[in-house]
Structure formats: structure tokens, C-alpha cells
Amino acid sequence: KTFKGLTDELLAWQTEQLQALATRTEKDYIVHVRPELVVEIAFDGVQTSPRYPGGVALRFARVLRYRPDKTAAEADDLAAVALEHARHDRLEAIAQPARLVVESSDVLHLVEQPVH
């Protein structure tokens, strides 16, 4: 659900790339892919969510750009998002908000940026 602001052209390119990386499909709408495509995603926060298999949801997520200069090996995994979520909750408790940027495919990389 990070497709806010995508152009039709970028959405078509993304679909083509992900289809090429597909390893299997379930229920006609779940597609597993090789973790080779890295995308930078900005979001306003992370929250606990029982709705998603990873247990977290990104608030107001949006695709910034794809990162052909990065590999999946350079990115962190879902555990890093959960760790950042816990850290962010502690920061909010002491009134130090943060904006996060994620580079993602099947894996995630976090970079903290100050809120403006």
C-alpha cells in the first residue's frame, strides 16, 4: 500500500519488474519475488498492526524512488523496522519525533531524518 504518488508509467515499470522477479503466486493476488529490487519509501511513522504478517504498518507511506545503486544485501530486514518502531515509540515518549526513510524490496533499510 505504498503506491501514493506513483505515475502510471512508474507503476507499469514496477509491475513488469516485479513480475520478472516472481518465484510463486498464492490466491491470485499474493506474489513472492526474489529480493532484488530496492525501493526507497518515506513514511511518517510505524505502528503495530495485527493486520499485516510483519506485525507493523507504515503510516502515510509513499514511494520516493527505486534504487538501482543498492542491493538487497545492503538493506535491513523487517526486524530492523520492528526495532526502529520500538525506538521511535521511546522517542515519542520523550517528545523527539523522527521521520523515517526506508529502502525496501523484501528487505528494509532505515535512515532517520529530522522532522521539518
DSSP file with accessible surface (Angstrom, degrees, kcal/mol):
  #  RESIDUE AA STRUCTURE BP1 BP2  ACC     N-H-->O    O-->H-N    N-H-->O    O-->H-N    TCO  KAPPA ALPHA  PHI   PSI    X-CA   Y-CA   Z-CA
    1    1 A K              0   0  167      0, 0.0    60,-0.2     0, 0.0     3,-0.2   0.000 360.0 360.0 360.0  42.8    0.0    0.0    0.0
    2    2 A T        +     0   0   28      1,-0.1    61,-0.9    60,-0.1    60,-0.0  -0.091 360.0 109.1-117.2  34.3    2.8    2.4   -0.8
    3    3 A F    >   +     0   0  104     59,-0.2     3,-1.5     2,-0.1     2,-0.2   0.261  36.0 132.0-100.5  13.7    1.7    3.5   -4.2
    4    4 A K  T 3  S+     0   0  122     57,-0.4    59,-0.5     1,-0.2     3,-0.1  -0.461  78.3  12.1 -64.5 131.8    0.6    7.1   -3.4
    5    5 A G  T 3  S+     0   0   81      1,-0.3    -1,-0.2    -2,-0.2     2,-0.2   0.473  88.6 142.3  83.7   0.1    2.0    9.5   -6.0
    6    6 A L    <   -     0   0   29     -3,-1.5    -1,-0.3     4,-0.1     2,-0.1  -0.556  46.9-130.8 -74.9 139.4    3.2    6.9   -8.5
    7    7 A T     >  -     0   0   80     -2,-0.2     4,-2.6     1,-0.1     5,-0.2  -0.445  23.4-111.7 -78.8 161.8    2.8    7.8  -12.1
    8    8 A D  H  > S+     0   0  142      1,-0.2     4,-2.4     2,-0.2     5,-0.2   0.893 120.0  53.7 -59.3 -37.9    1.1    5.3  -14.5
    9    9 A E  H  > S+     0   0  165      2,-0.2     4,-2.4     1,-0.2    -1,-0.2   0.927 110.4  44.5 -63.5 -46.0    4.5    4.9  -16.2
   10   10 A L  H  > S+     0   0   51      2,-0.2     4,-3.0     1,-0.2     5,-0.2   0.904 112.3  52.4 -67.8 -38.2    6.3    4.0  -12.9
   11   11 A L  H  X S+     0   0   70     -4,-2.6     4,-2.5     2,-0.2    -2,-0.2   0.919 110.6  47.7 -63.3 -41.2    3.5    1.7  -11.8
   12   12 A A  H  X S+     0   0   61     -4,-2.4     4,-2.4    -5,-0.2    -2,-0.2   0.928 113.4  48.0 -64.6 -44.0    3.7   -0.2  -15.2
   13   13 A W  H  X S+     0   0   94     -4,-2.4     4,-2.6     1,-0.2    -2,-0.2   0.933 112.4  49.4 -61.6 -45.2    7.5   -0.4  -14.9
   14   14 A Q  H  X S+     0   0    6     -4,-3.0     4,-2.8     1,-0.2     5,-0.2   0.921 110.2  50.4 -60.3 -45.2    7.3   -1.6  -11.3
   15   15 A T  H  X S+     0   0   59     -4,-2.5     4,-2.5     1,-0.2    -1,-0.2   0.930 111.5  48.3 -60.0 -45.2    4.7   -4.3  -12.2
   16   16 A E  H  X S+     0   0  125     -4,-2.4     4,-1.9     1,-0.2    -2,-0.2   0.925 113.0  47.8 -61.1 -45.5    6.9   -5.5  -15.1
   17   17 A Q  H  X S+     0   0   58     -4,-2.6     4,-1.1     1,-0.2    -2,-0.2   0.925 113.4  46.7 -63.0 -45.4   10.0   -5.7  -12.8
   18   18 A L  H  X S+     0   0   59     -4,-2.8     4,-0.5     1,-0.2     3,-0.3   0.885 109.7  53.4 -67.8 -37.5    8.1   -7.5  -10.0
   19   19 A Q  H >< S+     0   0  136     -4,-2.5     3,-1.0    -5,-0.2    -1,-0.2   0.896 106.9  52.9 -62.6 -37.5    6.6  -10.0  -12.4
   20   20 A A  H 3< S+     0   0   71     -4,-1.9    -1,-0.2     1,-0.2    -2,-0.2   0.780 111.4  46.7 -67.9 -25.8   10.1  -10.8  -13.7
   21   21 A L  H 3< S+     0   0   16     -4,-1.1    13,-2.3    -3,-0.3    -1,-0.2   0.432  84.8 128.3 -93.8  -1.2   11.2  -11.4  -10.2
   22   22 A A  E <<  +A   33   0A  38     -3,-1.0    11,-0.3    -4,-0.5     3,-0.1  -0.278  29.1 174.5 -62.7 137.0    8.2  -13.6   -9.2
   23   23 A T  E     -     0   0A  85      9,-3.2     2,-0.3     1,-0.5    10,-0.2   0.632  67.4 -13.0-111.7 -28.2    9.0  -17.0   -7.7
   24   24 A R  E     -A   32   0A 138      8,-1.2     8,-2.8     2,-0.0    -1,-0.5  -0.965  56.4-138.0-167.5 161.3    5.4  -18.1   -6.9
   25   25 A T  E     -A   31   0A  87     -2,-0.3     2,-0.4     6,-0.2     6,-0.2  -0.970  12.5-167.3-128.7 141.5    1.9  -16.9   -6.6
   26   26 A E  E >> S-A   30   0A  66      4,-2.9     4,-2.5    -2,-0.4     3,-1.5  -0.983  71.3  -5.6-126.1 141.1   -0.8  -17.7   -4.0
   27   27 A K  T 34 S-     0   0  142     -2,-0.4    -1,-0.1     1,-0.3     4,-0.1   0.736 110.8 -82.0  54.1  24.5   -4.5  -16.9   -4.1
   28   28 A D  T 34 S+     0   0  161      2,-0.2    -1,-0.3     1,-0.2     3,-0.1   0.472 129.4  55.7  64.6  -0.6   -4.1  -15.0   -7.4
   29   29 A Y  T <4 S+     0   0  165     -3,-1.5     2,-0.6     1,-0.2    -2,-0.2   0.473  83.0  81.2-139.5  -4.1   -3.0  -11.8   -5.5
   30   30 A I  E  <  -A   26   0A  57     -4,-2.5    -4,-2.9     2,-0.0     2,-0.5  -0.930  56.7-176.4-106.3 118.0    0.0  -12.8   -3.4
   31   31 A V  E     -A   25   0A  76     -2,-0.6     2,-0.4    -6,-0.2    -6,-0.2  -0.966  14.0-152.1-119.2 122.2    3.2  -12.8   -5.4
   32   32 A H  E     -A   24   0A  60     -8,-2.8    -9,-3.2    -2,-0.5    -8,-1.2  -0.757  21.3-172.4 -89.5 135.7    6.5  -13.9   -3.9
   33   33 A V  E     -A   22   0A  23     -2,-0.4   -11,-0.2   -11,-0.3   -14,-0.1  -0.900  32.1-100.1-128.4 156.2    9.5  -12.3   -5.5
   34   34 A R    >   -     0   0   98    -13,-2.3     2,-2.2    -2,-0.3     3,-0.5  -0.575  45.5-114.6 -68.1 135.7   13.3  -12.6   -5.3
   35   35 A P  T 3  S+     0   0   57      0, 0.0    37,-0.3     0, 0.0    -1,-0.1  -0.436  81.9 111.6 -77.6  77.6   14.6   -9.7   -3.1
   36   36 A E  T 3   +     0   0  108     -2,-2.2     2,-0.6    35,-0.1    36,-0.1   0.572  50.7  80.9-121.8 -17.6   16.5   -7.9   -5.8
   37   37 A L    <   -     0   0   26     -3,-0.5     2,-0.5    34,-0.1    -1,-0.1  -0.841  62.1-160.6 -99.9 120.5   14.6   -4.6   -6.4
   38   38 A V        -     0   0    3     -2,-0.6    29,-3.0    32,-0.3     2,-0.4  -0.880   9.4-176.3-106.4 127.9   15.3   -1.9   -3.8
   39   39 A V  E     -BC  66 104B  14     65,-3.3    65,-5.0    -2,-0.5     2,-0.6  -0.958  22.6-133.0-123.6 140.2   12.8    0.9   -3.4
   40   40 A E  E     -BC  65 103B  19     25,-3.6    24,-3.1    -2,-0.4    25,-1.2  -0.850  27.4-173.5 -94.1 123.9   13.1    4.0   -1.2
   41   41 A I  E     -BC  63 102B   8     61,-5.8    61,-4.3    -2,-0.6     2,-0.3  -0.972  10.6-156.7-122.5 128.1    9.9    4.6    0.8
   42   42 A A  E     +BC  62 101B   0     20,-2.5    20,-2.2    -2,-0.4     2,-0.3  -0.783  20.5 168.1 -98.1 147.3    9.2    7.6    3.0
   43   43 A F  E     - C   0 100B   0     57,-1.7    57,-1.1    -2,-0.3    17,-0.2  -0.983  40.0-128.9-154.5 161.9    6.6    7.3    5.8
   44   44 A D  S    S-     0   0   79     15,-2.8     2,-0.3    -2,-0.3    54,-0.2   0.583  80.9 -27.0 -91.6 -11.5    5.5    9.3    8.8
   45   45 A G  E     -F   59   0C   6     14,-0.7    14,-3.1    55,-0.1     2,-0.4  -0.964  53.3-111.8 175.8 170.4    5.7    6.6   11.3
   46   46 A V  E     -F   58   0C   9     -2,-0.3     2,-0.3    12,-0.2    12,-0.2  -0.973  31.3-177.6-121.3 136.7    5.5    2.9   12.1
   47   47 A Q  E     -F   57   0C  81     10,-2.5    10,-2.8    -2,-0.4     2,-0.2  -0.972  33.7-100.6-134.7 152.7    2.7    1.4   14.2
   48   48 A T  E     +F   56   0C 102     -2,-0.3     8,-0.3     8,-0.2     7,-0.1  -0.485  43.7 178.8 -66.2 136.3    1.9   -2.1   15.4
   49   49 A S    >   -     0   0   13      6,-2.3     3,-0.9    -2,-0.2     6,-0.2  -0.893  29.8-167.2-147.5 116.7   -0.7   -3.8   13.2
   50   50 A P  T 3  S+     0   0  134      0, 0.0    -1,-0.1     0, 0.0     6,-0.1   0.630  86.6  75.3 -73.5  -8.6   -2.1   -7.4   13.6
   51   51 A R  T 3  S+     0   0  191      4,-0.1     6,-0.0     3,-0.0     5,-0.0   0.775  89.4  60.6 -72.5 -29.5   -3.5   -7.0   10.1
   52   52 A Y  S X  S-     0   0   82     -3,-0.9     3,-2.0     1,-0.1    -3,-0.1  -0.829  83.1-126.8-106.6 143.8   -0.1   -7.4    8.3
   53   53 A P  T 3  S+     0   0  141      0, 0.0    -1,-0.1     0, 0.0    -2,-0.0   0.818 110.2  56.4 -57.4 -31.6    2.1  -10.6    8.5
   54   54 A G  T 3  S-     0   0   37      2,-0.2     3,-0.1     1,-0.1    28,-0.0   0.614 108.2-125.6 -76.3 -11.7    5.1   -8.5    9.6
   55   55 A G  S <  S+     0   0   28     -3,-2.0    -6,-2.3    -6,-0.2     2,-0.3   0.488  78.6  82.6  83.2   1.3    3.2   -7.1   12.6
   56   56 A V  E     -F   48   0C  22     -8,-0.3     2,-0.4    -6,-0.1    -8,-0.2  -0.956  57.7-155.0-135.7 157.3    3.8   -3.4   11.6
   57   57 A A  E     -F   47   0C  16    -10,-2.8   -10,-2.5    -2,-0.3     2,-0.5  -0.981  18.5-129.8-129.6 143.1    2.2   -0.8    9.3
   58   58 A L  E >   -F   46   0C  50     -2,-0.4     3,-0.7   -12,-0.2     2,-0.4  -0.814  25.6-132.2 -91.3 127.9    3.9    2.2    7.8
   59   59 A R  E 3  S-F   45   0C 110    -14,-3.1   -15,-2.8    -2,-0.5   -14,-0.7  -0.693  81.2  -9.6 -85.3 129.3    1.8    5.4    8.3
   60   60 A F  T 3  S-     0   0  114     -2,-0.4    -1,-0.2   -17,-0.2     2,-0.1   0.887  88.8-173.0  52.3  49.0    1.3    7.5    5.2
   61   61 A A    <   +     0   0    3     -3,-0.7   -57,-0.4   -60,-0.2     2,-0.3  -0.395   8.5 175.7 -73.8 143.8    3.9    5.5    3.2
   62   62 A R  E     -B   42   0B  65    -20,-2.2   -20,-2.5   -59,-0.1     2,-0.3  -0.980  33.2-113.3-150.4 141.6    4.9    6.7   -0.3
   63   63 A V  E     +B   41   0B  17    -61,-0.9   -22,-0.2   -59,-0.5     3,-0.1  -0.580  28.6 178.4 -73.3 128.1    7.4    5.6   -2.9
   64   64 A L  E     -     0   0B  78    -24,-3.1     2,-0.3     1,-0.4   -23,-0.2   0.844  58.6 -45.7 -93.6 -49.9   10.2    8.1   -3.4
   65   65 A R  E     -B   40   0B 128    -25,-1.2   -25,-3.6     2,-0.0    -1,-0.4  -0.968  51.9 -96.8-172.7 163.8   12.3    6.2   -5.9
   66   66 A Y  E     -B   39   0B  33     -2,-0.3   -27,-0.3   -27,-0.3     3,-0.1  -0.673  31.2-142.2 -90.6 150.0   13.9    3.0   -6.9
   67   67 A R    >   +     0   0   26    -29,-3.0     3,-1.9    -2,-0.3   -29,-0.2  -0.717  28.2 167.1-119.0  80.5   17.5    2.5   -6.0
   68   68 A P  T 3  S+     0   0  128      0, 0.0    -1,-0.1     0, 0.0   -29,-0.1   0.715  79.4  66.2 -65.7 -14.6   19.4    0.6   -8.7
   69   69 A D  T 3  S+     0   0   98     -3,-0.1     2,-0.3   -31,-0.1    -2,-0.0   0.508  96.6  68.5 -82.4  -3.3   22.6    1.6   -6.9
   70   70 A K    <   -     0   0   58     -3,-1.9   -32,-0.3   -32,-0.1     2,-0.3  -0.871  67.1-151.5-117.3 149.7   21.6   -0.6   -3.9
   71   71 A T    >   -     0   0   73     -2,-0.3     3,-1.5     1,-0.1     4,-0.3  -0.781  31.9-111.8-111.2 162.6   21.4   -4.3   -3.5
   72   72 A A  G >  S+     0   0   19    -37,-0.3     3,-1.7    -2,-0.3   -36,-0.1   0.856 117.5  63.7 -60.2 -32.0   19.1   -6.3   -1.1
   73   73 A A  G 3  S+     0   0   97      1,-0.3    -1,-0.3   -38,-0.1   -37,-0.0   0.759  98.2  55.6 -64.6 -22.5   22.2   -7.3    0.8
   74   74 A E  G <  S+     0   0   93     -3,-1.5    -1,-0.3     2,-0.1     2,-0.2   0.505  98.6  79.5 -85.2  -7.5   22.7   -3.6    1.6
   75   75 A A  S <  S-     0   0   13     -3,-1.7    34,-0.3    -4,-0.3     2,-0.1  -0.674  77.8-121.8-102.5 156.2   19.3   -3.3    3.2
   76   76 A D  B     -D  108   0B  72     32,-0.6    32,-3.7    -2,-0.2     2,-0.1  -0.407  27.6-119.7 -86.2 173.2   18.0   -4.3    6.6
   77   77 A D    >>  -     0   0   88     30,-0.3     3,-1.2    -2,-0.1     4,-1.0  -0.339  38.2 -80.9-106.1-173.9   15.1   -6.7    7.2
   78   78 A L  H 3> S+     0   0   74     28,-0.3     4,-2.4     1,-0.3     3,-0.2   0.822 124.3  65.8 -59.7 -30.2   11.7   -6.5    8.9
   79   79 A A  H 3> S+     0   0   66      1,-0.2     4,-2.5     2,-0.2    -1,-0.3   0.876  98.0  54.8 -60.8 -33.8   13.4   -7.0   12.3
   80   80 A A  H <> S+     0   0   18     -3,-1.2     4,-2.5     2,-0.2    -1,-0.2   0.876 106.8  50.2 -67.1 -36.4   15.1   -3.6   11.7
   81   81 A V  H  X S+     0   0    1     -4,-1.0     4,-2.7    -3,-0.2    -2,-0.2   0.930 110.8  49.0 -66.2 -43.4   11.7   -2.0   11.2
   82   82 A A  H  X S+     0   0   48     -4,-2.4     4,-2.3     2,-0.2    -2,-0.2   0.916 112.1  48.9 -62.6 -40.5   10.4   -3.5   14.4
   83   83 A L  H  X S+     0   0  122     -4,-2.5     4,-2.5     2,-0.2    -2,-0.2   0.930 112.2  47.8 -64.5 -43.8   13.5   -2.3   16.3
   84   84 A E  H  X S+     0   0   25     -4,-2.5     4,-3.2     2,-0.2    -2,-0.2   0.893 109.1  55.2 -64.2 -37.5   13.1    1.2   14.8
   85   85 A H  H  X S+     0   0   17     -4,-2.7     4,-2.4     2,-0.2    -2,-0.2   0.943 109.8  45.6 -60.1 -46.4    9.4    1.1   15.8
   86   86 A A  H  X S+     0   0   39     -4,-2.3     4,-1.7     2,-0.2    -2,-0.2   0.921 115.0  47.6 -64.4 -41.7   10.3    0.3   19.4
   87   87 A R  H  X S+     0   0   67     -4,-2.5     4,-2.4     1,-0.2    -2,-0.2   0.921 110.7  51.4 -65.2 -41.9   13.0    3.0   19.4
   88   88 A H  H  X S+     0   0    4     -4,-3.2     4,-2.8     1,-0.2     5,-0.2   0.899 106.1  54.9 -63.9 -39.5   10.6    5.5   17.8
   89   89 A D  H  X S+     0   0   71     -4,-2.4     4,-1.7     1,-0.2    -1,-0.2   0.910 109.0  48.3 -59.9 -40.0    8.0    4.8   20.5
   90   90 A R  H  X S+     0   0  150     -4,-1.7     4,-0.9     1,-0.2    -2,-0.2   0.913 111.1  50.8 -66.8 -39.4   10.6    5.6   23.2
   91   91 A L  H ><>S+     0   0   20     -4,-2.4     5,-2.1     1,-0.2     3,-0.8   0.907 107.8  52.2 -64.1 -41.9   11.5    8.8   21.4
   92   92 A E  H ><5S+     0   0  115     -4,-2.8     3,-1.7     1,-0.2    -1,-0.2   0.878 102.4  60.3 -61.5 -35.1    7.8    9.9   21.2
   93   93 A A  H 3<5S+     0   0   86     -4,-1.7    -1,-0.2     1,-0.3    -2,-0.2   0.799 111.7  39.0 -64.3 -25.6    7.6    9.3   24.9
   94   94 A I  T <<5S-     0   0  108     -4,-0.9    -1,-0.3    -3,-0.8    -2,-0.2   0.119 120.4-108.9-111.1  19.6   10.3   11.9   25.4
   95   95 A A  T < 5S+     0   0   81     -3,-1.7    -3,-0.2     1,-0.1    -2,-0.1   0.879  76.0 129.7  61.2  46.2    8.9   14.2   22.6
   96   96 A Q      < -     0   0  109     -5,-2.1    -1,-0.1    -8,-0.2    -3,-0.1  -0.726  41.2-164.6-124.9  82.1   11.6   13.8   20.0
   97   97 A P        -     0   0   87      0, 0.0    18,-0.5     0, 0.0     2,-0.3  -0.226   4.3-165.8 -67.9 157.2    9.8   12.9   16.8
   98   98 A A        -     0   0    5    -54,-0.2     2,-0.4    16,-0.1    14,-0.0  -0.974  17.0-140.6-140.7 151.8   11.5   11.5   13.7
   99   99 A R  E     - E   0 113B  67     14,-2.5    14,-2.7    -2,-0.3     2,-0.4  -0.951  25.3-150.9-109.4 137.3   10.8   10.9   10.1
  100  100 A L  E     -CE  43 112B   1    -57,-1.1   -57,-1.7    -2,-0.4     2,-0.4  -0.847  10.6-160.9-113.1 145.8   11.9    7.7    8.6
  101  101 A V  E     -CE  42 111B   4     10,-1.6    10,-1.7    -2,-0.4     2,-0.4  -0.989  14.0-161.6-121.8 133.9   13.0    6.7    5.1
  102  102 A V  E     -CE  41 110B   0    -61,-4.3   -61,-5.8    -2,-0.4     2,-0.5  -0.936  14.0-157.0-119.1 136.6   13.0    3.1    4.1
  103  103 A E  E     +CE  40 109B  12      6,-1.8     6,-1.6    -2,-0.4     2,-0.3  -0.960  37.8 171.0-105.0 128.2   14.8    1.4    1.2
  104  104 A S  E     +CE  39 108B  14    -65,-5.0   -65,-3.3    -2,-0.5     4,-0.2  -0.958  38.2 138.4-145.5 152.5   12.9   -1.8    0.5
  105  105 A S  S    S-     0   0   30      2,-1.7   -67,-0.1    -2,-0.3   -71,-0.0  -0.247 104.2 -31.1-141.9-103.8   12.1   -4.9   -1.6
  106  106 A D  S    S+     0   0  105     -2,-0.1     2,-0.3   -69,-0.1   -28,-0.3   0.490 141.9  54.0 -86.5  -7.4   11.6   -7.9    0.6
  107  107 A V  S    S-     0   0   30    -30,-0.1    -2,-1.7   -29,-0.1     2,-0.4  -0.843  76.9-141.2-125.8 162.8   14.0   -6.2    3.0
  108  108 A L  E     -DE  76 104B  23    -32,-3.7   -32,-0.6    -2,-0.3     2,-0.4  -0.945   7.7-164.7-131.1 145.4   14.2   -2.8    4.6
  109  109 A H  E     - E   0 103B  49     -6,-1.6    -6,-1.8    -2,-0.4     2,-0.4  -0.999  17.0-151.1-128.2 131.0   16.9   -0.2    5.3
  110  110 A L  E     + E   0 102B  25     -2,-0.4     2,-0.4    -8,-0.2    -8,-0.2  -0.850  16.1 178.0-110.8 137.5   16.2    2.6    7.7
  111  111 A V  E     - E   0 101B  59    -10,-1.7   -10,-1.6    -2,-0.4     2,-0.3  -0.985  24.3-137.1-134.0 120.7   17.7    6.1    7.8
  112  112 A E  E     - E   0 100B  94     -2,-0.4   -12,-0.2   -12,-0.2   -14,-0.0  -0.613  23.5-178.7 -80.8 135.7   16.4    8.6   10.4
  113  113 A Q  E     - E   0  99B  68    -14,-2.7   -14,-2.5    -2,-0.3    -2,-0.0  -0.992  31.3-105.9-129.7 142.5   15.8   12.1    9.3
  114  114 A P        -     0   0   89      0, 0.0     2,-0.3     0, 0.0   -16,-0.1  -0.316  35.5-112.0 -66.2 148.0   14.7   15.0   11.4
  115  115 A V              0   0   80    -18,-0.5   -16,-0.0     1,-0.0     0, 0.0  -0.632 360.0 360.0 -78.1 136.1   11.1   16.2   11.0
  116  116 A H              0   0  210     -2,-0.3    -1,-0.0     0, 0.0     0, 0.0  -0.821 360.0 360.0-106.0 360.0   10.9   19.7    9.5
